[in-house]
Structures are given as C-alpha cells and as structure tokens.
Amino acid sequence: MTGAKGWTTPIGKRLHWRLRPRREMSSRALVVLGTASQVPTRRRNQNGYFVRWDEVGFLVDPGEGTQRQMILAGVRASRIHHICITHFHGDHCLGLAGVIQRISLDDVPHEVYVHYPASGEQYFQRLRRASIFKDRSRLVPRPFTGPGVVFATDQFVLSTDELSHTVPTYGFRIQEPDGMSLDRTALTAAGLKGPVVGQLVREGKVTVDGRTVCLEDVSTPRPGQSLAIVMDTRPCEGAVRLARSADLLVCESTYLQTEVHEAWERGHMTAGQAARLAVDASARKLVLSHFSQRHPDETVFLEEAQPIFPDCIAAEDCMVIPVPKRART
C-alpha cells in the first residue's frame, strides 16, 4: 500500500487471478480502474476511473480493458449514470465500445449521459458503433464545446474546463452545492427541538413563542464536497480552476522531473508539477495516476510529489479512495 494509512483500500497489489473484488466503499469514493498511460503493463491497466457519488456513478476515461477492470473492482454496469471523456486519445476512450455494449447487454434501465468534447464527435460515433450488437442502451450523448457546467442537479454540478494537451482536452469537476450545518448549541439556546427543527430546515425560518428564528441564526456554512479529475495536460490555468479547493484531486503524473522537457513537449505533467498544482489550488488530497511504462514502481512518483504536497497517494489499479469528509469552516 502506498500513501497515508486509512485513506486507501487496495483490493490487491498485483491483479493476476487471485484478486477478489471488494464491494464495500464510502458513499462517495474513487475506484481506480487503471493507472497506466499509453501502454499498459503487467500491473497497470490503461487509464480509467469510476466515481461513486451517493447513488450516482461517473465513469471517467474508460481506456482499453475497462470492462474487465470493472469486474475485478466490483463495479457493475448498472452503477454507471454518466460517462466522461476528457479527450479521444486511445488510452482514454478505447474501452468505451465494450462498456456501451455491456450497458446494453445488462439492460441498464436508466439513461446514461455521455459527456465529451464536441471536436471528437466522429470518434465517439465510431466507438459507439464499433461492432455488431443489438443496442438496448439508453445513451444520451452530451457533447460540449467549451468550459462550463455540463450537468446539474440539486445534489451535484458536473463541470469542465479546458486543459493544455496536444489535442482538445478537458478536465472534469464534481461539486456538491454549499449548504448549512445546524449548530446544536444554538438550537438549544433558541428553544428548538423535535419536528420544528425539520420545519426550520424546509422553510428557512420558524416562529417559536412569538420569536422568529431564521436558519442562518442557528447554523454555520458548510462547503460542499468536490472531486476534480485532471488528465493529460501541461500545467495550465484550467487545471488550477478545476482543482481549486478540491477535496480530492486526481491528477496525471506521467513523468518525473528529470523528464520535464519531454513532458511539456508531449502535453503532460511530472509528479512534482502535479503536487505543485495541488498546492497552488489549495486542494486537500492528491491522487497521482497515469504513469509512464518506463517507471514500473509508482513509489518514485510519490517520492517526488510528497515533499511538495504531503497528503498524496500514488494510485494502484483497483484502489478505492474515499472522498475526504467535508472541510470545516
């Protein structure tokens, strides 16, 4: 296991055939399906992530082999509600064809929204119809043309921002709306208890013994939880905006600082640059991933990043990483 204890749950350091899926996880957690960049290795599948956000599931950048990784990690196709593609390089999308066919085969009953850069429309259509199958999926393609909100509910906002890669590329952020936390001491002082507290939450104010008590009088601001995924980019302002105050930042760290010039030319970051992004954006926890095949031991990325940003993890395939609890104001 790499990183701080208590934050990761690796299902198995080496996949092979003895790996058994572990299904228990936090209601909000990242499941790492693959950590390799362009070329998979014996221990790393190509890039891929599944985010469980309460009852909603986000599959991000399904590289080749993602369907099998989902089986190993205990992620069912029926748990997918959104598919997010950062760009159409193969290691970030070639698994999409198999995932779509699995969604169809399993008769997933709900709509599955697919968010991707509109510039890659032709590649999306090719992957969607890559082979013969009876399509029973309820896919809803949602191509976008620039930064901004791509989906929103009362529980979360899914947004994108532009990154700096060699092709049009966007990162994603899942943000819970800010809310309020009730202050028990203030409630007691105001004489509020029982059903009237529920009424206060629903209506924003109540009248007790001739006094009007407003919700803000007995509560404190509660920042919403957030998770950002920044893949395949040079350091850029879009990455900082995505990562700003994120509770969990998942960031590519393809190279080491000794390869910084190659990283820039190929549109990538080093582990040190990923750590500096976390510092600059005031992120709370950093997950390093998308490792070059030339470095078979991911701890070298951790050794470069931790002196800059101590609270970080070098991801391994099939890790389950809970989203940190909400920050206290």
C-alpha positions as CSV (number, residue, x, y, z in Angstrom):
1,M,0.0,0.0,0.0
2,T,1.2,3.5,-0.8
3,G,0.2,6.8,0.8
4,A,-1.2,7.5,4.2
5,K,-3.0,4.7,6.1
6,G,-6.7,4.9,6.4
7,W,-7.2,6.6,3.0
8,T,-6.8,3.8,0.5
9,T,-8.2,0.3,0.2
10,P,-6.2,-1.6,-2.4
11,I,-8.0,-4.7,-3.4
12,G,-4.8,-6.3,-4.4
13,K,-1.3,-5.0,-5.2
14,R,-1.0,-7.5,-8.1
15,L,-4.1,-8.2,-10.1
16,H,-3.5,-11.7,-11.6
17,W,-6.1,-14.3,-11.0
18,R,-6.3,-14.3,-7.2
19,L,-7.7,-10.8,-7.0
20,R,-11.1,-10.8,-5.4
21,P,-13.3,-7.7,-5.6
22,R,-14.2,-5.7,-2.5
23,R,-17.5,-4.1,-2.8
24,E,-17.8,-2.1,0.3
25,M,-16.9,1.6,-0.1
26,S,-17.8,5.0,1.1
27,S,-20.9,6.6,-0.4
28,R,-18.5,9.0,-2.1
29,A,-15.4,7.3,-3.4
30,L,-13.0,7.0,-6.3
31,V,-12.4,3.5,-7.7
32,V,-9.2,3.4,-9.7
33,L,-9.7,1.1,-12.7
34,G,-6.4,1.7,-14.4
35,T,-3.2,3.8,-13.8
36,A,-1.2,3.3,-17.0
37,S,-0.8,5.9,-19.6
38,Q,-0.5,5.0,-23.3
39,V,0.9,1.5,-22.8
40,P,-0.5,-1.0,-20.2
41,T,1.9,-3.1,-18.1
42,R,1.7,-6.3,-16.2
43,R,0.4,-4.5,-13.2
44,R,-1.3,-1.5,-14.7
45,N,-4.3,-1.4,-17.0
46,Q,-4.8,1.6,-19.2
47,N,-6.3,4.7,-17.6
48,G,-9.8,4.6,-16.1
49,Y,-11.8,5.8,-13.1
50,F,-15.2,5.2,-11.5
51,V,-16.5,7.8,-9.1
52,R,-19.3,6.8,-6.8
53,W,-21.2,10.0,-5.7
54,D,-24.0,8.8,-3.4
55,E,-26.4,6.9,-5.8
56,V,-24.8,8.4,-8.9
57,G,-21.9,6.8,-10.8
58,F,-19.4,8.5,-13.1
59,L,-17.1,6.5,-15.4
60,V,-14.2,8.7,-16.5
61,D,-11.9,7.9,-19.4
62,P,-12.5,4.2,-20.0
63,G,-9.3,3.0,-21.6
64,E,-8.9,-0.4,-23.2
65,G,-9.8,-3.2,-20.8
66,T,-12.1,-1.1,-18.6
67,Q,-14.9,-3.6,-18.7
68,R,-12.7,-6.3,-17.2
69,Q,-11.3,-3.9,-14.6
70,M,-14.9,-3.1,-13.6
71,I,-15.4,-6.8,-12.9
72,L,-12.2,-7.0,-10.8
73,A,-13.2,-3.9,-8.8
74,G,-16.8,-4.9,-8.3
75,V,-18.3,-2.1,-10.4
76,R,-21.5,-3.1,-12.1
77,A,-22.6,-1.5,-15.4
78,S,-25.9,-0.6,-13.8
79,R,-24.0,1.8,-11.5
80,I,-23.0,4.0,-14.4
81,H,-25.1,7.1,-14.9
82,H,-22.5,9.4,-16.5
83,I,-19.5,8.7,-18.8
84,C,-17.0,11.5,-19.0
85,I,-14.3,11.6,-21.8
86,T,-11.5,14.1,-21.4
87,H,-10.2,13.6,-24.9
88,F,-10.1,10.9,-27.6
89,H,-6.6,9.5,-27.4
90,G,-6.9,5.8,-27.3
91,D,-5.8,5.2,-23.7
92,H,-8.7,7.4,-22.5
93,C,-11.5,6.1,-24.7
94,L,-10.9,2.7,-26.4
95,G,-12.8,0.9,-23.7
96,L,-15.9,2.9,-24.4
97,A,-17.1,0.5,-27.1
98,G,-17.1,-2.5,-24.7
99,V,-18.7,-0.5,-21.9
100,I,-21.6,0.6,-24.1
101,Q,-22.2,-2.9,-25.2
102,R,-22.1,-4.1,-21.6
103,I,-24.6,-1.5,-20.6
104,S,-26.8,-2.8,-23.5
105,L,-26.3,-6.5,-22.6
106,D,-27.2,-5.9,-18.9
107,D,-30.3,-3.9,-19.9
108,V,-29.4,-1.0,-17.7
109,P,-32.8,0.6,-17.3
110,H,-31.8,4.3,-16.8
111,E,-30.4,6.9,-19.2
112,V,-26.6,7.1,-19.3
113,Y,-25.2,10.5,-20.2
114,V,-22.0,10.7,-22.2
115,H,-20.1,13.9,-21.9
116,Y,-17.2,14.5,-24.4
117,P,-15.6,17.3,-26.4
118,A,-17.7,18.0,-29.5
119,S,-14.5,18.1,-31.5
120,G,-14.3,14.3,-31.1
121,E,-17.8,13.6,-32.3
122,Q,-16.6,11.3,-35.2
123,Y,-14.6,9.2,-32.7
124,F,-17.5,8.9,-30.3
125,Q,-19.7,7.7,-33.1
126,R,-17.1,5.1,-34.3
127,L,-16.7,3.8,-30.8
128,R,-20.5,3.6,-30.2
129,R,-20.9,1.5,-33.4
130,A,-17.6,-0.3,-33.3
131,S,-19.1,-3.8,-33.9
132,I,-22.4,-5.6,-34.5
133,F,-24.7,-5.7,-31.4
134,K,-28.4,-5.2,-30.5
135,D,-28.3,-1.8,-28.9
136,R,-30.7,-1.6,-26.0
137,S,-28.7,1.1,-24.1
138,R,-30.3,4.4,-23.3
139,L,-27.3,6.6,-24.1
140,V,-27.7,10.3,-24.1
141,P,-24.8,11.9,-25.9
142,R,-23.9,15.4,-24.4
143,P,-21.0,16.8,-26.5
144,F,-19.7,20.2,-25.2
145,T,-17.8,22.9,-27.0
146,G,-16.1,24.7,-24.1
147,P,-15.6,25.1,-20.4
148,G,-18.7,25.3,-18.2
149,V,-21.5,23.3,-16.5
150,V,-22.5,20.2,-18.5
151,F,-25.0,18.7,-16.0
152,A,-26.5,19.8,-12.7
153,T,-28.9,18.5,-10.1
154,D,-29.8,19.5,-6.5
155,Q,-27.0,17.1,-5.4
156,F,-24.1,18.0,-7.6
157,V,-22.8,20.1,-10.5
158,L,-20.6,18.5,-13.2
159,S,-18.4,21.0,-15.0
160,T,-15.5,21.0,-17.3
161,D,-12.5,23.3,-18.0
162,E,-10.0,23.3,-20.8
163,L,-6.6,21.8,-20.4
164,S,-3.3,22.1,-22.4
165,H,-2.6,18.9,-24.2
166,T,-1.8,18.1,-27.9
167,V,-5.5,17.6,-28.8
168,P,-8.6,19.3,-27.4
169,T,-8.8,18.1,-23.8
170,Y,-11.0,18.9,-20.8
171,G,-10.9,18.0,-17.1
172,F,-14.0,17.4,-15.0
173,R,-15.1,18.5,-11.6
174,I,-18.0,17.2,-9.5
175,Q,-19.1,19.8,-6.9
176,E,-21.7,19.4,-4.2
177,P,-23.6,22.7,-3.6
178,D,-22.6,24.5,-0.4
179,G,-25.0,24.1,2.5
180,M,-25.5,24.8,6.1
181,S,-24.8,22.7,9.2
182,L,-27.1,23.0,12.2
183,D,-25.4,24.2,15.4
184,R,-26.8,22.1,18.3
185,T,-25.8,24.7,20.9
186,A,-27.6,27.5,19.0
187,L,-30.7,25.3,18.5
188,T,-30.9,24.6,22.2
189,A,-30.4,28.3,23.1
190,A,-33.2,29.2,20.7
191,G,-35.5,26.6,22.2
192,L,-35.8,24.5,19.1
193,K,-36.1,20.7,19.1
194,G,-38.1,17.9,17.5
195,P,-40.3,18.4,14.4
196,V,-39.9,22.2,14.5
197,V,-36.2,21.7,13.5
198,G,-37.3,19.9,10.4
199,Q,-39.7,22.7,9.6
200,L,-36.9,25.2,10.0
201,V,-34.7,23.3,7.5
202,R,-37.5,23.1,5.0
203,E,-38.9,26.6,5.3
204,G,-35.8,28.6,6.3
205,K,-37.5,30.1,9.4
206,V,-40.0,29.3,12.1
207,T,-41.8,31.2,14.8
208,V,-41.4,30.0,18.4
209,D,-43.0,31.7,21.4
210,G,-43.6,34.8,19.3
211,R,-40.0,34.9,18.1
212,T,-38.9,34.3,14.5
213,V,-35.8,32.2,14.2
214,C,-34.0,32.0,10.8
215,L,-32.0,29.1,9.6
216,E,-28.8,31.2,9.4
217,D,-29.2,32.1,13.1
218,V,-28.7,28.5,14.2
219,S,-26.3,27.1,11.6
220,T,-22.9,27.6,10.0
221,P,-21.8,27.5,6.4
222,R,-20.9,24.0,5.1
223,P,-18.8,23.9,2.0
224,G,-19.9,21.2,-0.5
225,Q,-17.6,18.3,-1.2
226,S,-15.7,18.3,-4.5
227,L,-13.7,16.0,-6.7
228,A,-11.6,17.0,-9.7
229,I,-10.0,14.9,-12.4
230,V,-7.2,16.4,-14.4
231,M,-5.8,14.2,-17.1
232,D,-3.3,14.7,-19.9
233,T,-2.2,18.3,-19.7
234,R,0.7,20.6,-19.2
235,P,0.5,23.0,-16.2
236,C,-2.2,25.5,-17.0
237,E,-4.9,27.8,-15.5
238,G,-7.7,25.4,-16.4
239,A,-6.1,22.8,-14.3
240,V,-5.9,25.2,-11.4
241,R,-9.5,26.2,-11.7
242,L,-10.6,22.6,-11.8
243,A,-8.6,21.7,-8.7
244,R,-9.4,24.8,-6.7
245,S,-10.1,23.7,-3.1
246,A,-11.0,20.2,-4.3
247,D,-11.4,17.7,-1.5
248,L,-9.9,15.0,-3.8
249,L,-7.8,15.9,-6.8
250,V,-7.0,13.0,-9.3
251,C,-4.1,14.2,-11.4
252,E,-1.9,12.8,-14.2
253,S,1.8,12.5,-13.4
254,T,3.1,10.7,-16.4
255,Y,6.7,11.7,-15.9
256,L,9.3,12.6,-13.3
257,Q,11.1,15.9,-13.1
258,T,14.1,14.5,-14.9
259,E,11.8,14.2,-17.9
260,V,10.2,17.6,-17.6
261,H,11.1,18.8,-21.1
262,E,9.6,15.6,-22.6
263,A,6.5,16.1,-20.5
264,W,6.0,19.6,-21.9
265,E,6.5,18.5,-25.5
266,R,4.0,15.7,-25.1
267,G,1.5,17.7,-23.2
268,H,1.9,16.1,-19.8
269,M,2.9,16.8,-16.2
270,T,5.5,15.4,-13.9
271,A,4.7,14.2,-10.4
272,G,6.3,17.3,-9.0
273,Q,4.1,19.5,-11.2
274,A,1.0,17.7,-10.1
275,A,2.0,18.3,-6.5
276,R,2.6,22.0,-7.2
277,L,-0.9,22.2,-8.8
278,A,-2.4,20.8,-5.6
279,V,-0.5,23.4,-3.6
280,D,-1.4,26.3,-5.9
281,A,-5.1,25.2,-6.0
282,S,-5.3,24.5,-2.2
283,A,-6.6,21.0,-2.9
284,R,-6.9,18.8,0.2
285,K,-5.8,15.4,-1.1
286,L,-3.9,14.4,-4.2
287,V,-4.1,11.1,-6.2
288,L,-1.3,10.6,-8.7
289,S,-2.0,8.4,-11.7
290,H,-1.5,7.9,-15.5
291,F,2.1,6.6,-15.1
292,S,4.6,6.0,-17.9
293,Q,5.5,2.4,-18.5
294,R,9.2,3.3,-18.1
295,H,8.7,3.6,-14.3
296,P,7.3,0.2,-13.1
297,D,7.4,1.2,-9.5
298,E,4.9,4.0,-8.8
299,T,6.6,4.9,-5.5
300,V,9.1,7.0,-7.4
301,F,6.2,9.4,-8.3
302,L,5.2,9.6,-4.7
303,E,8.8,10.3,-3.6
304,E,8.9,13.3,-5.9
305,A,5.5,14.7,-5.0
306,Q,5.2,14.2,-1.2
307,P,7.9,16.7,-0.3
308,I,5.9,19.3,-2.1
309,F,2.4,18.2,-1.2
310,P,2.5,15.6,1.7
311,D,-1.1,14.4,1.5
312,C,-0.9,12.4,-1.7
313,I,-1.2,8.8,-2.9
314,A,0.3,7.0,-5.8
315,A,-2.7,5.2,-7.2
316,E,-2.7,1.5,-7.9
317,D,-5.2,-0.4,-10.0
318,C,-8.4,-1.3,-8.1
319,M,-7.7,1.0,-5.2
320,V,-10.8,2.5,-3.5
321,I,-10.2,6.0,-2.2
322,P,-12.9,7.7,-0.2
323,V,-13.6,11.4,-0.8
324,P,-12.4,13.2,2.3
325,K,-15.1,14.4,4.7
326,R,-16.3,18.0,4.2
327,A,-13.9,20.6,5.3
328,R,-14.8,22.6,8.4
329,T,-15.1,26.3,8.0
